[in-house]
Amino acid sequence: MGRRLSPRRAKSSVSPGDGWLTGQLLVAMPQMQDPRFARSVICLCAHSADGAMGLVLNKPLPNLSFDELLKQLSLDPVPPQRRIRLLAGGPVEGGRGFVLHTADWETEGSLRVTGDVALTASVDILKAIAGGGGPRQGLLALGYAGWGPGQLESEFQQNAWLSVPPDHGLLFDADPDGLWRQALAKLHVDPALLSAAAGHA
């Protein structure tokens, strides 16, 4: 992983209220066949006519700790005063890092996902967190999930996903192992009752 976390950004000029799904959580339907996304919960960080980009929230990153990442990036202090969780954010550009975080801390280049959640792809935020500052809550994802123009809409028509309004508990506090069921529970949905014919919420 290089010095910069900055990824090639998904094209997006959308903001909450444009009618797109930016900021929503995508919850994989039980029949999702793609093993990369089976039982996944994804925070959709950008969605427009140009496509979509999101971060998988319930796949912990194996074999790498926050302390080890700081060492790789030559960032101090190690050990850090604060730590955040590391996740495998998706199959695209797995060496690029994104911090999804509360919007009480932002820097140049931060992308506002919702009114109180932002996305930052700069090492500045890691420096701030390691030093004991930074946003109140956050998580670091390596890689992302991406969709081309119209692709996500098509997957919704195929009943691949449900959409769930986000909250900080689902985004930052939930146990990754239980997040899929917890997100469905917010819709009052029993996974056992879902079928391939179910529509999106």
N, C-alpha and C positions, 0 to 999 in steps of 0.2 A: 504494500500500500504506500503510495507516494505521500509527499508532504501535504498536498491539498486533498481535502475530502471532496472537493467540488465535482459533482457529476455533470454530464451533459444533461441539461434540464429538459424535461418533457415540455413541449410547447404548450403554453397555457396563458390565457388572459382572463380566465374565469374567476369569479368571486362568488361567495355565498349569495344566493338570490338570483343568479343567472339562469337557474333552472337545471343546471347540470348537477352531478353528484359529488362535486368537490366537498371534502370534509366528512362524507358519509363512510360508514363501515360496510364493506362487502363481506358477506358470510357465505361460504361455499355450501351449496346444497349437498345432501348426502350422496347423491349419485355422481358427484364430480369425479371424473376418471383420471384426470391429470394428477399424478402423484405429487407434483410440486405444489399443488393447491388444494389437495384433499383436506377437508376440515379446516381450511385456513380462514382467518379473519384478517382483512386488509383495510388499512386506512387509506382512502382514496385522496391523495394530496393534490391532484390536478386532474380536471376533466373538462374537455372542450371539444369542439368539432375537429380539432387536430389529433385527438387521442386522449389517453389517460395514463396516469402514473400513480402507483400506490406502494405502500410498504406492508409486508406481512407482519402481523403483530404477535403471532403465537408459535414461531419457530426459533427457539433459542439457538444462538450461534455456538456450535461445538468447538472445543479446543482453542478458544481465545478469550482471555479475560480483559477487562477494561485496563488493568495495570499493564498487561502485555502490549496492548494496543498503544498506550502512551509511550512505552519504551520504543516500539517500532517507529513511532512518529517523532521521537526525541523531544517529547513534551514533559515538562515538570509541573508539579512535583510527583514523584513516584516513591512511596505509595501516595495516591491522591487523597485529598481531604474529603472528596465525595466521589461516588461511583454511580454509573447508570448501567442499565441492562444492555446487553448486546444481542441483536437478533439477526437472523438471515432474512433480509428484507425482500428477497425475490431472486429470480434466476438471471436477471439482466445486470451486467456489470458488477459482479460480486465483489470486486475490489474497491468499489466506490462507497463512501459512507454518507449517511444522512442522519441528522438528529431531529427527531420529532419531539416537540417540547411545548410547554406552556408559553404563551406569548408575553409573559412578564419580562422576558429578556429577548432582545433581538439585536442583530448586527446588520451591516450592509450586505445585501444579498439574501437575507431571510425572506422566505415566502410565507405569507399569511394563508393558512389553510382554512381556518374558521376564525371567528371573532377572538377566540382565546387560545388557539393552537397554531403554532408556526413550524416551519421546516427550515433547517439551516444546514448547509453543506460546506462549512468552513471549519478549519481547526481552531478558530477563535473560541468557539463554544466549548470545545474540549479543554482548552486551556482554562477557561473560566470555571468549568465544573471541577477540574482537578484541583484548582486553587481554592475551592470551597464556595464559589459563587455560581453564576449562571442561572438558568431558569429553575423554577421551583420543582418541576417534574420534567423528565425527559427519558428518551431511550435512543440508542444508536443502532441503526440498521445498516448492514452491508449488503449492497445490491437492492434492486427494486423490481416490481412487477410493472410491465408496460403493455399498453394496447394501442394499436394503430387506429386511424379514423374509422369510426363506426364499429370497431371490433367488440368493445365492451357492450354496446347497445345490442349487438347480435347475440352475445352470450346471455344477456338478460332475457331476450326473446326465447332462448333455448332453455330457460329456467335453470341456469348454472349458478345464479347468485340471488341472495336476498340483500336488501339494503336496510341498515339499522342506523338510527341517529346516534352519533357518538356521545360519550360522556367521559370524564376524566378517569372514572373507575375502570371502564373497559380499555381505555387507551394506555393507562400508565400503571394501574394497580392490580389488574387481574393476573391470576396464575395462568401462564401460557397453556398449561395442560387442560384447564377448564374454561378457557376463553370462548371457544366455539359454542359450547352449550350455554354459557352465560350470555353471549350475544343473542342466541336464539331465544333464551328466556325473556329477554327484554321485549321481544315481539310476542311473548306468550305462545311460543311455538315449541311443540314436542318433536324432537328430531324423528322419533319413531313414526310420527303421523305424516311426515312430509313425503310427497311422492314426486315422481318426475313431472307430473302435471300441475304441480303447485305454481302459482304465480308469484311475482315479487311483491314484497310488502310496500 
